[in-house]
Amino acid sequence: MRYLILDKIRSAYNVGSFFRNADGFGDWTIFTCGYTANSESPRVKKTSLGAESTVPNQHFDSAEEAIKYLQD
């Protein structure tokens, strides 16, 4: 399993494109952090073209929390 931590990305459309890429490459989990839009955002859903429902993802308050989660 590979992980992608998205932190401080202002554009929800860019986040959606990360979901599409992660879906295409397979076996990725996305962690969104802070003000980065998560998979529930309508703009992410529009751009990801359904990939937000197939790529495992989780939202954290900060990138540090995401990293700590992975370390544990």
CHARMM internal coordinates of N, CA and C (Angstrom, degrees):
IC EDIT
DIST 1 N 1 CA 1.4522
DIST 1 CA 1 C 1.5290
ANGL 1 N 1 CA 1 C 108.97
DIST 1 C 2 N 1.3139
ANGL 1 CA 1 C 2 N 115.75
DIHE 1 N 1 CA 1 C 2 N 133.74
DIST 2 N 2 CA 1.4613
ANGL 1 C 2 N 2 CA 121.34
DIHE 1 CA 1 C 2 N 2 CA 177.38
DIST 2 CA 2 C 1.5236
ANGL 2 N 2 CA 2 C 108.20
DIHE 1 C 2 N 2 CA 2 C -113.81
DIST 2 C 3 N 1.3232
ANGL 2 CA 2 C 3 N 114.98
DIHE 2 N 2 CA 2 C 3 N 150.58
DIST 3 N 3 CA 1.4566
ANGL 2 C 3 N 3 CA 120.87
DIHE 2 CA 2 C 3 N 3 CA -175.08
DIST 3 CA 3 C 1.5202
ANGL 3 N 3 CA 3 C 110.91
DIHE 2 C 3 N 3 CA 3 C -122.35
DIST 3 C 4 N 1.3180
ANGL 3 CA 3 C 4 N 114.67
DIHE 3 N 3 CA 3 C 4 N 143.86
DIST 4 N 4 CA 1.4549
ANGL 3 C 4 N 4 CA 121.83
DIHE 3 CA 3 C 4 N 4 CA 176.99
DIST 4 CA 4 C 1.5257
ANGL 4 N 4 CA 4 C 107.02
DIHE 3 C 4 N 4 CA 4 C -125.44
DIST 4 C 5 N 1.3349
ANGL 4 CA 4 C 5 N 116.57
DIHE 4 N 4 CA 4 C 5 N 120.39
DIST 5 N 5 CA 1.4623
ANGL 4 C 5 N 5 CA 121.43
DIHE 4 CA 4 C 5 N 5 CA 179.13
DIST 5 CA 5 C 1.5138
ANGL 5 N 5 CA 5 C 108.14
DIHE 4 C 5 N 5 CA 5 C -103.71
DIST 5 C 6 N 1.3316
ANGL 5 CA 5 C 6 N 115.76
DIHE 5 N 5 CA 5 C 6 N 117.07
DIST 6 N 6 CA 1.4563
ANGL 5 C 6 N 6 CA 121.87
DIHE 5 CA 5 C 6 N 6 CA 179.06
DIST 6 CA 6 C 1.5209
ANGL 6 N 6 CA 6 C 108.45
DIHE 5 C 6 N 6 CA 6 C -104.21
DIST 6 C 7 N 1.3213
ANGL 6 CA 6 C 7 N 116.86
DIHE 6 N 6 CA 6 C 7 N 114.40
DIST 7 N 7 CA 1.4591
ANGL 6 C 7 N 7 CA 121.64
DIHE 6 CA 6 C 7 N 7 CA -177.09
DIST 7 CA 7 C 1.5254
ANGL 7 N 7 CA 7 C 109.85
DIHE 6 C 7 N 7 CA 7 C -129.69
DIST 7 C 8 N 1.3063
ANGL 7 CA 7 C 8 N 115.98
DIHE 7 N 7 CA 7 C 8 N 134.99
DIST 8 N 8 CA 1.4687
ANGL 7 C 8 N 8 CA 123.24
DIHE 7 CA 7 C 8 N 8 CA 176.07
DIST 8 CA 8 C 1.5278
ANGL 8 N 8 CA 8 C 112.85
DIHE 7 C 8 N 8 CA 8 C 59.87
DIST 8 C 9 N 1.3256
ANGL 8 CA 8 C 9 N 116.04
DIHE 8 N 8 CA 8 C 9 N 43.33
DIST 9 N 9 CA 1.4651
ANGL 8 C 9 N 9 CA 121.15
DIHE 8 CA 8 C 9 N 9 CA 174.93
DIST 9 CA 9 C 1.5269
ANGL 9 N 9 CA 9 C 107.07
DIHE 8 C 9 N 9 CA 9 C -102.98
DIST 9 C 10 N 1.3035
ANGL 9 CA 9 C 10 N 116.75
DIHE 9 N 9 CA 9 C 10 N 114.31
DIST 10 N 10 CA 1.4653
ANGL 9 C 10 N 10 CA 121.98
DIHE 9 CA 9 C 10 N 10 CA -174.56
DIST 10 CA 10 C 1.5294
ANGL 10 N 10 CA 10 C 113.27
DIHE 9 C 10 N 10 CA 10 C -74.48
DIST 10 C 11 N 1.3146
ANGL 10 CA 10 C 11 N 117.93
DIHE 10 N 10 CA 10 C 11 N -34.98
DIST 11 N 11 CA 1.4558
ANGL 10 C 11 N 11 CA 120.68
DIHE 10 CA 10 C 11 N 11 CA -174.40
DIST 11 CA 11 C 1.5304
ANGL 11 N 11 CA 11 C 111.44
DIHE 10 C 11 N 11 CA 11 C -88.05
DIST 11 C 12 N 1.3200
ANGL 11 CA 11 C 12 N 115.23
DIHE 11 N 11 CA 11 C 12 N 116.87
DIST 12 N 12 CA 1.4675
ANGL 11 C 12 N 12 CA 119.71
DIHE 11 CA 11 C 12 N 12 CA 176.39
DIST 12 CA 12 C 1.5266
ANGL 12 N 12 CA 12 C 110.63
DIHE 11 C 12 N 12 CA 12 C -64.71
DIST 12 C 13 N 1.3264
ANGL 12 CA 12 C 13 N 116.40
DIHE 12 N 12 CA 12 C 13 N -28.30
DIST 13 N 13 CA 1.4676
ANGL 12 C 13 N 13 CA 119.53
DIHE 12 CA 12 C 13 N 13 CA 178.13
DIST 13 CA 13 C 1.5301
ANGL 13 N 13 CA 13 C 111.07
DIHE 12 C 13 N 13 CA 13 C -66.35
DIST 13 C 14 N 1.3182
ANGL 13 CA 13 C 14 N 117.40
DIHE 13 N 13 CA 13 C 14 N -36.85
DIST 14 N 14 CA 1.4657
ANGL 13 C 14 N 14 CA 120.15
DIHE 13 CA 13 C 14 N 14 CA 176.20
DIST 14 CA 14 C 1.5227
ANGL 14 N 14 CA 14 C 110.55
DIHE 13 C 14 N 14 CA 14 C -66.79
DIST 14 C 15 N 1.3287
ANGL 14 CA 14 C 15 N 116.96
DIHE 14 N 14 CA 14 C 15 N -38.02
DIST 15 N 15 CA 1.4680
ANGL 14 C 15 N 15 CA 120.49
DIHE 14 CA 14 C 15 N 15 CA 177.20
DIST 15 CA 15 C 1.5291
ANGL 15 N 15 CA 15 C 109.37
DIHE 14 C 15 N 15 CA 15 C -61.86
DIST 15 C 16 N 1.3161
ANGL 15 CA 15 C 16 N 116.94
DIHE 15 N 15 CA 15 C 16 N -42.09
DIST 16 N 16 CA 1.4624
ANGL 15 C 16 N 16 CA 120.52
DIHE 15 CA 15 C 16 N 16 CA 177.45
DIST 16 CA 16 C 1.5136
ANGL 16 N 16 CA 16 C 112.69
DIHE 15 C 16 N 16 CA 16 C -59.80
DIST 16 C 17 N 1.3254
ANGL 16 CA 16 C 17 N 116.45
DIHE 16 N 16 CA 16 C 17 N -36.59
DIST 17 N 17 CA 1.4684
ANGL 16 C 17 N 17 CA 118.95
DIHE 16 CA 16 C 17 N 17 CA 178.50
DIST 17 CA 17 C 1.5285
ANGL 17 N 17 CA 17 C 111.19
DIHE 16 C 17 N 17 CA 17 C -69.53
DIST 17 C 18 N 1.3290
ANGL 17 CA 17 C 18 N 117.36
DIHE 17 N 17 CA 17 C 18 N -32.85
DIST 18 N 18 CA 1.4687
ANGL 17 C 18 N 18 CA 119.81
DIHE 17 CA 17 C 18 N 18 CA 174.29
DIST 18 CA 18 C 1.5294
ANGL 18 N 18 CA 18 C 110.01
DIHE 17 C 18 N 18 CA 18 C -62.91
DIST 18 C 19 N 1.3273
ANGL 18 CA 18 C 19 N 117.14
DIHE 18 N 18 CA 18 C 19 N -40.46
DIST 19 N 19 CA 1.4683
ANGL 18 C 19 N 19 CA 120.04
DIHE 18 CA 18 C 19 N 19 CA 177.79
DIST 19 CA 19 C 1.5268
ANGL 19 N 19 CA 19 C 110.60
DIHE 18 C 19 N 19 CA 19 C -62.18
DIST 19 C 20 N 1.3327
ANGL 19 CA 19 C 20 N 117.64
DIHE 19 N 19 CA 19 C 20 N -42.93
DIST 20 N 20 CA 1.4655
ANGL 19 C 20 N 20 CA 120.49
DIHE 19 CA 19 C 20 N 20 CA 178.31
DIST 20 CA 20 C 1.5171
ANGL 20 N 20 CA 20 C 111.47
DIHE 19 C 20 N 20 CA 20 C -61.86
DIST 20 C 21 N 1.3277
ANGL 20 CA 20 C 21 N 116.96
DIHE 20 N 20 CA 20 C 21 N -43.71
DIST 21 N 21 CA 1.4635
ANGL 20 C 21 N 21 CA 120.40
DIHE 20 CA 20 C 21 N 21 CA 179.27
DIST 21 CA 21 C 1.5225
ANGL 21 N 21 CA 21 C 111.46
DIHE 20 C 21 N 21 CA 21 C -65.31
DIST 21 C 22 N 1.3318
ANGL 21 CA 21 C 22 N 116.76
DIHE 21 N 21 CA 21 C 22 N -43.24
DIST 22 N 22 CA 1.4673
ANGL 21 C 22 N 22 CA 120.43
DIHE 21 CA 21 C 22 N 22 CA 179.42
DIST 22 CA 22 C 1.5327
ANGL 22 N 22 CA 22 C 110.20
DIHE 21 C 22 N 22 CA 22 C -61.77
DIST 22 C 23 N 1.3160
ANGL 22 CA 22 C 23 N 116.76
DIHE 22 N 22 CA 22 C 23 N -37.63
DIST 23 N 23 CA 1.4600
ANGL 22 C 23 N 23 CA 120.74
DIHE 22 CA 22 C 23 N 23 CA 177.98
DIST 23 CA 23 C 1.5243
ANGL 23 N 23 CA 23 C 110.40
DIHE 22 C 23 N 23 CA 23 C -66.16
DIST 23 C 24 N 1.3012
ANGL 23 CA 23 C 24 N 116.72
DIHE 23 N 23 CA 23 C 24 N -40.08
DIST 24 N 24 CA 1.4643
ANGL 23 C 24 N 24 CA 120.61
DIHE 23 CA 23 C 24 N 24 CA -179.96
DIST 24 CA 24 C 1.5174
ANGL 24 N 24 CA 24 C 113.34
DIHE 23 C 24 N 24 CA 24 C -68.31
DIST 24 C 25 N 1.3302
ANGL 24 CA 24 C 25 N 116.09
DIHE 24 N 24 CA 24 C 25 N -39.04
DIST 25 N 25 CA 1.4617
ANGL 24 C 25 N 25 CA 119.76
DIHE 24 CA 24 C 25 N 25 CA -178.99
DIST 25 CA 25 C 1.5257
ANGL 25 N 25 CA 25 C 112.03
DIHE 24 C 25 N 25 CA 25 C -80.89
DIST 25 C 26 N 1.3189
ANGL 25 CA 25 C 26 N 118.47
DIHE 25 N 25 CA 25 C 26 N -22.56
DIST 26 N 26 CA 1.4570
ANGL 25 C 26 N 26 CA 123.16
DIHE 25 CA 25 C 26 N 26 CA 176.08
DIST 26 CA 26 C 1.5118
ANGL 26 N 26 CA 26 C 114.29
DIHE 25 C 26 N 26 CA 26 C 75.52
DIST 26 C 27 N 1.3342
ANGL 26 CA 26 C 27 N 115.57
DIHE 26 N 26 CA 26 C 27 N 154.39
DIST 27 N 27 CA 1.4672
ANGL 26 C 27 N 27 CA 124.27
DIHE 26 CA 26 C 27 N 27 CA 174.26
DIST 27 CA 27 C 1.5303
ANGL 27 N 27 CA 27 C 114.07
DIHE 26 C 27 N 27 CA 27 C 58.88
DIST 27 C 28 N 1.3215
ANGL 27 CA 27 C 28 N 117.45
DIHE 27 N 27 CA 27 C 28 N 37.73
DIST 28 N 28 CA 1.4613
ANGL 27 C 28 N 28 CA 122.52
DIHE 27 CA 27 C 28 N 28 CA 177.53
DIST 28 CA 28 C 1.5256
ANGL 28 N 28 CA 28 C 109.28
DIHE 27 C 28 N 28 CA 28 C -116.85
DIST 28 C 29 N 1.3261
ANGL 28 CA 28 C 29 N 116.06
DIHE 28 N 28 CA 28 C 29 N 147.26
DIST 29 N 29 CA 1.4574
ANGL 28 C 29 N 29 CA 123.26
DIHE 28 CA 28 C 29 N 29 CA 170.44
DIST 29 CA 29 C 1.5177
ANGL 29 N 29 CA 29 C 106.90
DIHE 28 C 29 N 29 CA 29 C -119.18
DIST 29 C 30 N 1.3244
ANGL 29 CA 29 C 30 N 116.75
DIHE 29 N 29 CA 29 C 30 N 134.79
DIST 30 N 30 CA 1.4570
ANGL 29 C 30 N 30 CA 121.14
DIHE 29 CA 29 C 30 N 30 CA -179.36
DIST 30 CA 30 C 1.5145
ANGL 30 N 30 CA 30 C 109.85
DIHE 29 C 30 N 30 CA 30 C -107.35
DIST 30 C 31 N 1.3255
ANGL 30 CA 30 C 31 N 115.73
DIHE 30 N 30 CA 30 C 31 N 131.38
DIST 31 N 31 CA 1.4601
ANGL 30 C 31 N 31 CA 122.81
DIHE 30 CA 30 C 31 N 31 CA 172.37
DIST 31 CA 31 C 1.5233
ANGL 31 N 31 CA 31 C 107.60
DIHE 30 C 31 N 31 CA 31 C -111.73
DIST 31 C 32 N 1.3295
ANGL 31 CA 31 C 32 N 116.97
DIHE 31 N 31 CA 31 C 32 N 119.69
DIST 32 N 32 CA 1.4558
ANGL 31 C 32 N 32 CA 120.50
DIHE 31 CA 31 C 32 N 32 CA 173.70
DIST 32 CA 32 C 1.5213
ANGL 32 N 32 CA 32 C 107.87
DIHE 31 C 32 N 32 CA 32 C -97.45
DIST 32 C 33 N 1.3391
ANGL 32 CA 32 C 33 N 116.16
DIHE 32 N 32 CA 32 C 33 N 144.99
DIST 33 N 33 CA 1.4602
ANGL 32 C 33 N 33 CA 120.36
DIHE 32 CA 32 C 33 N 33 CA -174.63
DIST 33 CA 33 C 1.5195
ANGL 33 N 33 CA 33 C 111.30
DIHE 32 C 33 N 33 CA 33 C -134.07
DIST 33 C 34 N 1.3455
ANGL 33 CA 33 C 34 N 114.27
DIHE 33 N 33 CA 33 C 34 N 148.44
DIST 34 N 34 CA 1.4565
ANGL 33 C 34 N 34 CA 120.36
DIHE 33 CA 33 C 34 N 34 CA 174.82
DIST 34 CA 34 C 1.5112
ANGL 34 N 34 CA 34 C 112.13
DIHE 33 C 34 N 34 CA 34 C 62.06
DIST 34 C 35 N 1.3397
ANGL 34 CA 34 C 35 N 116.31
DIHE 34 N 34 CA 34 C 35 N -133.44
DIST 35 N 35 CA 1.4625
ANGL 34 C 35 N 35 CA 120.75
DIHE 34 CA 34 C 35 N 35 CA -177.50
DIST 35 CA 35 C 1.5241
ANGL 35 N 35 CA 35 C 113.70
DIHE 34 C 35 N 35 CA 35 C -82.22
DIST 35 C 36 N 1.3128
ANGL 35 CA 35 C 36 N 117.57
DIHE 35 N 35 CA 35 C 36 N 1.88
DIST 36 N 36 CA 1.4658
ANGL 35 C 36 N 36 CA 120.76
DIHE 35 CA 35 C 36 N 36 CA 175.79
DIST 36 CA 36 C 1.5278
ANGL 36 N 36 CA 36 C 108.98
DIHE 35 C 36 N 36 CA 36 C -62.72
DIST 36 C 37 N 1.3192
ANGL 36 CA 36 C 37 N 116.66
DIHE 36 N 36 CA 36 C 37 N 131.60
DIST 37 N 37 CA 1.4678
ANGL 36 C 37 N 37 CA 120.73
DIHE 36 CA 36 C 37 N 37 CA -179.51
DIST 37 CA 37 C 1.5207
ANGL 37 N 37 CA 37 C 110.79
DIHE 36 C 37 N 37 CA 37 C -61.78
DIST 37 C 38 N 1.3278
ANGL 37 CA 37 C 38 N 115.96
DIHE 37 N 37 CA 37 C 38 N 143.64
DIST 38 N 38 CA 1.4652
ANGL 37 C 38 N 38 CA 119.63
DIHE 37 CA 37 C 38 N 38 CA 178.91
DIST 38 CA 38 C 1.5264
ANGL 38 N 38 CA 38 C 110.15
DIHE 37 C 38 N 38 CA 38 C -102.02
DIST 38 C 39 N 1.3096
ANGL 38 CA 38 C 39 N 116.51
DIHE 38 N 38 CA 38 C 39 N -174.32
DIST 39 N 39 CA 1.4659
ANGL 38 C 39 N 39 CA 121.54
DIHE 38 CA 38 C 39 N 39 CA -173.76
DIST 39 CA 39 C 1.5288
ANGL 39 N 39 CA 39 C 113.55
DIHE 38 C 39 N 39 CA 39 C -68.31
DIST 39 C 40 N 1.3257
ANGL 39 CA 39 C 40 N 118.22
DIHE 39 N 39 CA 39 C 40 N -10.87
DIST 40 N 40 CA 1.4594
ANGL 39 C 40 N 40 CA 121.64
DIHE 39 CA 39 C 40 N 40 CA 179.05
DIST 40 CA 40 C 1.5287
ANGL 40 N 40 CA 40 C 112.63
DIHE 39 C 40 N 40 CA 40 C -85.44
DIST 40 C 41 N 1.3203
ANGL 40 CA 40 C 41 N 117.54
DIHE 40 N 40 CA 40 C 41 N -11.76
DIST 41 N 41 CA 1.4630
ANGL 40 C 41 N 41 CA 121.72
DIHE 40 CA 40 C 41 N 41 CA -178.52
DIST 41 CA 41 C 1.5347
ANGL 41 N 41 CA 41 C 110.64
DIHE 40 C 41 N 41 CA 41 C -67.50
DIST 41 C 42 N 1.3318
ANGL 41 CA 41 C 42 N 117.08
DIHE 41 N 41 CA 41 C 42 N 131.98
DIST 42 N 42 CA 1.4698
ANGL 41 C 42 N 42 CA 119.29
DIHE 41 CA 41 C 42 N 42 CA 177.73
DIST 42 CA 42 C 1.5357
ANGL 42 N 42 CA 42 C 112.80
DIHE 41 C 42 N 42 CA 42 C -58.97
DIST 42 C 43 N 1.3195
ANGL 42 CA 42 C 43 N 117.62
DIHE 42 N 42 CA 42 C 43 N -33.81
DIST 43 N 43 CA 1.4610
ANGL 42 C 43 N 43 CA 120.57
DIHE 42 CA 42 C 43 N 43 CA 180.00
DIST 43 CA 43 C 1.5233
ANGL 43 N 43 CA 43 C 110.94
DIHE 42 C 43 N 43 CA 43 C -70.62
DIST 43 C 44 N 1.3357
ANGL 43 CA 43 C 44 N 116.83
DIHE 43 N 43 CA 43 C 44 N -37.38
DIST 44 N 44 CA 1.4691
ANGL 43 C 44 N 44 CA 120.13
DIHE 43 CA 43 C 44 N 44 CA 176.15
DIST 44 CA 44 C 1.5243
ANGL 44 N 44 CA 44 C 109.07
DIHE 43 C 44 N 44 CA 44 C -64.99
DIST 44 C 45 N 1.3255
ANGL 44 CA 44 C 45 N 116.08
DIHE 44 N 44 CA 44 C 45 N -45.05
DIST 45 N 45 CA 1.4743
ANGL 44 C 45 N 45 CA 120.19
DIHE 44 CA 44 C 45 N 45 CA -179.79
DIST 45 CA 45 C 1.5287
ANGL 45 N 45 CA 45 C 111.42
DIHE 44 C 45 N 45 CA 45 C -60.89
DIST 45 C 46 N 1.3289
ANGL 45 CA 45 C 46 N 116.54
DIHE 45 N 45 CA 45 C 46 N -39.65
DIST 46 N 46 CA 1.4641
ANGL 45 C 46 N 46 CA 120.53
DIHE 45 CA 45 C 46 N 46 CA -179.44
DIST 46 CA 46 C 1.5271
ANGL 46 N 46 CA 46 C 111.28
DIHE 45 C 46 N 46 CA 46 C -63.30
DIST 46 C 47 N 1.3235
ANGL 46 CA 46 C 47 N 116.80
DIHE 46 N 46 CA 46 C 47 N -43.60
DIST 47 N 47 CA 1.4588
ANGL 46 C 47 N 47 CA 121.01
DIHE 46 CA 46 C 47 N 47 CA -175.51
DIST 47 CA 47 C 1.5221
ANGL 47 N 47 CA 47 C 112.68
DIHE 46 C 47 N 47 CA 47 C -81.17
DIST 47 C 48 N 1.3314
ANGL 47 CA 47 C 48 N 117.19
DIHE 47 N 47 CA 47 C 48 N -31.80
DIST 48 N 48 CA 1.4654
ANGL 47 C 48 N 48 CA 119.50
DIHE 47 CA 47 C 48 N 48 CA -175.18
DIST 48 CA 48 C 1.5298
ANGL 48 N 48 CA 48 C 112.97
DIHE 47 C 48 N 48 CA 48 C -77.42
DIST 48 C 49 N 1.3283
ANGL 48 CA 48 C 49 N 116.61
DIHE 48 N 48 CA 48 C 49 N -14.42
DIST 49 N 49 CA 1.4685
ANGL 48 C 49 N 49 CA 121.72
DIHE 48 CA 48 C 49 N 49 CA 176.76
DIST 49 CA 49 C 1.5310
ANGL 49 N 49 CA 49 C 112.99
DIHE 48 C 49 N 49 CA 49 C 54.66
DIST 49 C 50 N 1.3332
ANGL 49 CA 49 C 50 N 116.24
DIHE 49 N 49 CA 49 C 50 N 41.22
DIST 50 N 50 CA 1.4578
ANGL 49 C 50 N 50 CA 121.53
DIHE 49 CA 49 C 50 N 50 CA 177.13
DIST 50 CA 50 C 1.5168
ANGL 50 N 50 CA 50 C 114.97
DIHE 49 C 50 N 50 CA 50 C 95.20
DIST 50 C 51 N 1.3185
ANGL 50 CA 50 C 51 N 117.22
DIHE 50 N 50 CA 50 C 51 N -10.26
DIST 51 N 51 CA 1.4697
ANGL 50 C 51 N 51 CA 119.80
DIHE 50 CA 50 C 51 N 51 CA -178.25
DIST 51 CA 51 C 1.5234
ANGL 51 N 51 CA 51 C 111.87
DIHE 50 C 51 N 51 CA 51 C -67.28
DIST 51 C 52 N 1.3386
ANGL 51 CA 51 C 52 N 118.04
DIHE 51 N 51 CA 51 C 52 N -22.90
DIST 52 N 52 CA 1.4672
ANGL 51 C 52 N 52 CA 120.26
DIHE 51 CA 51 C 52 N 52 CA -179.97
DIST 52 CA 52 C 1.5303
ANGL 52 N 52 CA 52 C 111.55
DIHE 51 C 52 N 52 CA 52 C -65.15
DIST 52 C 53 N 1.3238
ANGL 52 CA 52 C 53 N 116.20
DIHE 52 N 52 CA 52 C 53 N -20.68
DIST 53 N 53 CA 1.4645
ANGL 52 C 53 N 53 CA 119.02
DIHE 52 CA 52 C 53 N 53 CA 179.59
DIST 53 CA 53 C 1.5252
ANGL 53 N 53 CA 53 C 112.62
DIHE 52 C 53 N 53 CA 53 C -92.37
DIST 53 C 54 N 1.3265
ANGL 53 CA 53 C 54 N 118.09
DIHE 53 N 53 CA 53 C 54 N -14.05
DIST 54 N 54 CA 1.4654
ANGL 53 C 54 N 54 CA 120.38
DIHE 53 CA 53 C 54 N 54 CA -179.26
DIST 54 CA 54 C 1.5236
ANGL 54 N 54 CA 54 C 113.27
DIHE 53 C 54 N 54 CA 54 C -105.43
DIST 54 C 55 N 1.3320
ANGL 54 CA 54 C 55 N 117.22
DIHE 54 N 54 CA 54 C 55 N -20.98
DIST 55 N 55 CA 1.4670
ANGL 54 C 55 N 55 CA 121.16
DIHE 54 CA 54 C 55 N 55 CA -179.96
DIST 55 CA 55 C 1.5316
ANGL 55 N 55 CA 55 C 108.29
DIHE 54 C 55 N 55 CA 55 C -93.68
DIST 55 C 56 N 1.3361
ANGL 55 CA 55 C 56 N 118.16
DIHE 55 N 55 CA 55 C 56 N 122.57
DIST 56 N 56 CA 1.4635
ANGL 55 C 56 N 56 CA 119.51
DIHE 55 CA 55 C 56 N 56 CA 177.21
DIST 56 CA 56 C 1.5361
ANGL 56 N 56 CA 56 C 109.52
DIHE 55 C 56 N 56 CA 56 C -59.45
DIST 56 C 57 N 1.3264
ANGL 56 CA 56 C 57 N 115.59
DIHE 56 N 56 CA 56 C 57 N 137.68
DIST 57 N 57 CA 1.4611
ANGL 56 C 57 N 57 CA 119.13
DIHE 56 CA 56 C 57 N 57 CA -179.13
DIST 57 CA 57 C 1.5141
ANGL 57 N 57 CA 57 C 110.76
DIHE 56 C 57 N 57 CA 57 C -152.17
DIST 57 C 58 N 1.3286
ANGL 57 CA 57 C 58 N 114.03
DIHE 57 N 57 CA 57 C 58 N 159.46
DIST 58 N 58 CA 1.4592
ANGL 57 C 58 N 58 CA 121.09
DIHE 57 CA 57 C 58 N 58 CA -179.13
DIST 58 CA 58 C 1.5169
ANGL 58 N 58 CA 58 C 107.34
DIHE 57 C 58 N 58 CA 58 C -153.37
DIST 58 C 59 N 1.3372
ANGL 58 CA 58 C 59 N 116.62
DIHE 58 N 58 CA 58 C 59 N 149.28
DIST 59 N 59 CA 1.4653
ANGL 58 C 59 N 59 CA 121.02
DIHE 58 CA 58 C 59 N 59 CA 179.58
DIST 59 CA 59 C 1.5256
ANGL 59 N 59 CA 59 C 109.88
DIHE 58 C 59 N 59 CA 59 C -110.81
DIST 59 C 60 N 1.3314
ANGL 59 CA 59 C 60 N 115.72
DIHE 59 N 59 CA 59 C 60 N 137.33
DIST 60 N 60 CA 1.4694
ANGL 59 C 60 N 60 CA 122.81
DIHE 59 CA 59 C 60 N 60 CA 177.04
DIST 60 CA 60 C 1.5272
ANGL 60 N 60 CA 60 C 108.97
DIHE 59 C 60 N 60 CA 60 C -124.85
DIST 60 C 61 N 1.3189
ANGL 60 CA 60 C 61 N 116.01
DIHE 60 N 60 CA 60 C 61 N 157.23
DIST 61 N 61 CA 1.4631
ANGL 60 C 61 N 61 CA 120.45
DIHE 60 CA 60 C 61 N 61 CA 177.80
DIST 61 CA 61 C 1.5205
ANGL 61 N 61 CA 61 C 112.19
DIHE 60 C 61 N 61 CA 61 C -69.31
DIST 61 C 62 N 1.3236
ANGL 61 CA 61 C 62 N 117.24
DIHE 61 N 61 CA 61 C 62 N -28.67
DIST 62 N 62 CA 1.4665
ANGL 61 C 62 N 62 CA 120.39
DIHE 61 CA 61 C 62 N 62 CA -179.45
DIST 62 CA 62 C 1.5314
ANGL 62 N 62 CA 62 C 109.73
DIHE 61 C 62 N 62 CA 62 C -149.16
DIST 62 C 63 N 1.3216
ANGL 62 CA 62 C 63 N 115.04
DIHE 62 N 62 CA 62 C 63 N 161.32
DIST 63 N 63 CA 1.4669
ANGL 62 C 63 N 63 CA 120.30
DIHE 62 CA 62 C 63 N 63 CA 177.26
DIST 63 CA 63 C 1.5224
ANGL 63 N 63 CA 63 C 110.25
DIHE 62 C 63 N 63 CA 63 C -65.56
DIST 63 C 64 N 1.3200
ANGL 63 CA 63 C 64 N 116.60
DIHE 63 N 63 CA 63 C 64 N -33.17
DIST 64 N 64 CA 1.4641
ANGL 63 C 64 N 64 CA 120.49
DIHE 63 CA 63 C 64 N 64 CA 178.84
DIST 64 CA 64 C 1.5241
ANGL 64 N 64 CA 64 C 111.00
DIHE 63 C 64 N 64 CA 64 C -61.22
DIST 64 C 65 N 1.3446
ANGL 64 CA 64 C 65 N 116.83
DIHE 64 N 64 CA 64 C 65 N -39.55
DIST 65 N 65 CA 1.4687
ANGL 64 C 65 N 65 CA 120.15
DIHE 64 CA 64 C 65 N 65 CA 177.56
DIST 65 CA 65 C 1.5268
ANGL 65 N 65 CA 65 C 110.81
DIHE 64 C 65 N 65 CA 65 C -65.10
DIST 65 C 66 N 1.3090
ANGL 65 CA 65 C 66 N 117.32
DIHE 65 N 65 CA 65 C 66 N -39.32
DIST 66 N 66 CA 1.4625
ANGL 65 C 66 N 66 CA 121.01
DIHE 65 CA 65 C 66 N 66 CA 178.71
DIST 66 CA 66 C 1.5179
ANGL 66 N 66 CA 66 C 111.27
DIHE 65 C 66 N 66 CA 66 C -64.10
DIST 66 C 67 N 1.3215
ANGL 66 CA 66 C 67 N 115.82
DIHE 66 N 66 CA 66 C 67 N -42.71
DIST 67 N 67 CA 1.4673
ANGL 66 C 67 N 67 CA 120.51
DIHE 66 CA 66 C 67 N 67 CA 179.18
DIST 67 CA 67 C 1.5231
ANGL 67 N 67 CA 67 C 110.92
DIHE 66 C 67 N 67 CA 67 C -65.39
DIST 67 C 68 N 1.3432
ANGL 67 CA 67 C 68 N 116.02
DIHE 67 N 67 CA 67 C 68 N -42.19
DIST 68 N 68 CA 1.4696
ANGL 67 C 68 N 68 CA 120.01
DIHE 67 CA 67 C 68 N 68 CA 178.02
DIST 68 CA 68 C 1.5313
ANGL 68 N 68 CA 68 C 110.05
DIHE 67 C 68 N 68 CA 68 C -62.24
DIST 68 C 69 N 1.3203
ANGL 68 CA 68 C 69 N 117.01
DIHE 68 N 68 CA 68 C 69 N -40.63
DIST 69 N 69 CA 1.4654
ANGL 68 C 69 N 69 CA 121.37
DIHE 68 CA 68 C 69 N 69 CA 177.26
DIST 69 CA 69 C 1.5219
ANGL 69 N 69 CA 69 C 110.74
DIHE 68 C 69 N 69 CA 69 C -58.26
DIST 69 C 70 N 1.3270
ANGL 69 CA 69 C 70 N 116.80
DIHE 69 N 69 CA 69 C 70 N -43.50
DIST 70 N 70 CA 1.4616
ANGL 69 C 70 N 70 CA 120.26
DIHE 69 CA 69 C 70 N 70 CA 179.51
DIST 70 CA 70 C 1.5232
ANGL 70 N 70 CA 70 C 112.25
DIHE 69 C 70 N 70 CA 70 C -68.68
DIST 70 C 71 N 1.3180
ANGL 70 CA 70 C 71 N 117.00
DIHE 70 N 70 CA 70 C 71 N -35.57
DIST 71 N 71 CA 1.4597
ANGL 70 C 71 N 71 CA 120.60
DIHE 70 CA 70 C 71 N 71 CA 179.86
DIST 71 CA 71 C 1.5291
ANGL 71 N 71 CA 71 C 111.17
DIHE 70 C 71 N 71 CA 71 C -68.16
DIST 71 C 72 N 1.3428
ANGL 71 CA 71 C 72 N 115.93
DIHE 71 N 71 CA 71 C 72 N -35.34
DIST 72 N 72 CA 1.4691
ANGL 71 C 72 N 72 CA 119.44
DIHE 71 CA 71 C 72 N 72 CA -179.77
DIST 72 CA 72 C 1.5055
ANGL 72 N 72 CA 72 C 109.24
DIHE 71 C 72 N 72 CA 72 C -75.29
END
COOR INIT
IC SEED 1 N 1 CA 1 C
IC BUILD
